[in-house]
């Protein structure tokens, strides 16, 4: 099994967690903004705008990180043909999650799932039996 794609696969998996960063920033920004929504002072409106901006920036940043991670995962899978068993499991998890990102993620998730099903044997570690010819 080639290990050339291992750094790409690991980086892709790590960058997929950018979505969590985006969600966390959105939640923090909105939780801070909600108590100020009823106030009509200029300071409160400025603070609401800053908290919403924080939410938007972290959401956009998380999306960029996640997209970069997706690209790295696809390069490791299709171009470099990295075939570690753990990578197959990670791809299954991400593919199922991608299905909910309509329409591009859904298409991407279906393509990767079909590929994983068709190429299942490539991800299985060959067993070495003592005394058996290699």
N, C-alpha and C positions, 0 to 999 in steps of 0.2 A: 504494500500500500504506500502510495506517495504521501509524503508529509509536506510537500510544497505549499499546499493550501491551508495548512493549520493556522498560521498567523492571520490569514484573511478570515478564516472561519471564526476564530476567537475574537478578533476585532469586530466582526459583523455581529456576533452575539452580544458583545458588550454594548455596541452602539444601538442595538435594538431597545435597550433600556432607556434611551433618550425619550421615549414616549412617557415613561414614568416621571422623568424630570419635567416634561411639559405639563403633565397632569398635576403634579405637585405644585408647580408655580401657578397654574390656573386656580387651583383650590385656595392657595394662600392669598392670591390677589383678590379673589372674589369674597373670601371670608373677611378680609380687611375692608373691602368696599361696602358690603351690605349694611353695616351699622350706620354708615354715613349717608345713605341714600335719602333719608327723610329730612336731612338738614339742607337748608337752602343758603347757607353762607358761602362766600366765595372760597374760603379756605377748605371747607368740606368738599366742595365741587372739585377743587384742585387735587385734593387727596384722593377722591374717587377716581379721577382721571389717571393719576399716577398708579394706583393699584390695578386698574384695568389695563394700563400699559404693561405693567409687570406681568400680568396674566397673558397678554398677547405675545410679549417677547419670549417668555418661557415656552409657550405653546409652539411658537414658530421655531425656536431653537431645538426643542424636542423633536419636532417633525423633521428638521434638517438632519439631526443626528440619526434618527431612525431610518430615514431614506438612505443615508450613507451606509448604514449597517446592512440594509436590504441589498444594496448594490454589491457590497463585499461578500455577502452570503451567496448571492447568485453567481458571482465570479468564481468563488470557491467551488460551487456545485457544478456549474456548466462548463466553465473555461479550464480551471485547474483540475477538476474532477477529484476533489478531496473526498475520501470515502470512509471516514472514521465512524464507528457505530454511534458515538455520542452526537456526532454532527447530524446524523439521520433523525435522531430523537428531537434535537433542537429544531430542525427544519419542519418536522411534523407539528411541533407546538406553534412555531411562528406561522406556518401555513394555515393552520386552523384559525389563528388570530387574524391573519390577513384577510380571510374570507369576509370579515365584518367591515372591511374598508372598501365600500362600494364606490366606484366600479373597478378601479385599477387593482386594488388589493384582492378583490374577489377573483379576478382573472388570474392574477399572479399566484394566489393560493391554490387555485384549481390546477394550474400548470405544474406547480411544484409537487402537489399531492400525486398527480398522475405520474410524474417522473419518478417519484419515490416508490410508488407501487410497481412500476415497470422495471426499475433497476434495484429492487430490494436485495438481490443476491450480491451486488457489488459492495454493499455495506456490511456484510457479514464477515467477521474475522475468520480466516481459515484456521482450523484446529491442527496442531502439530501432534501427531501420534508417534511415540517412540518406536523405532524400528520400521516405520513405514517409509517407503521411498518418497523423496521430495519431488 
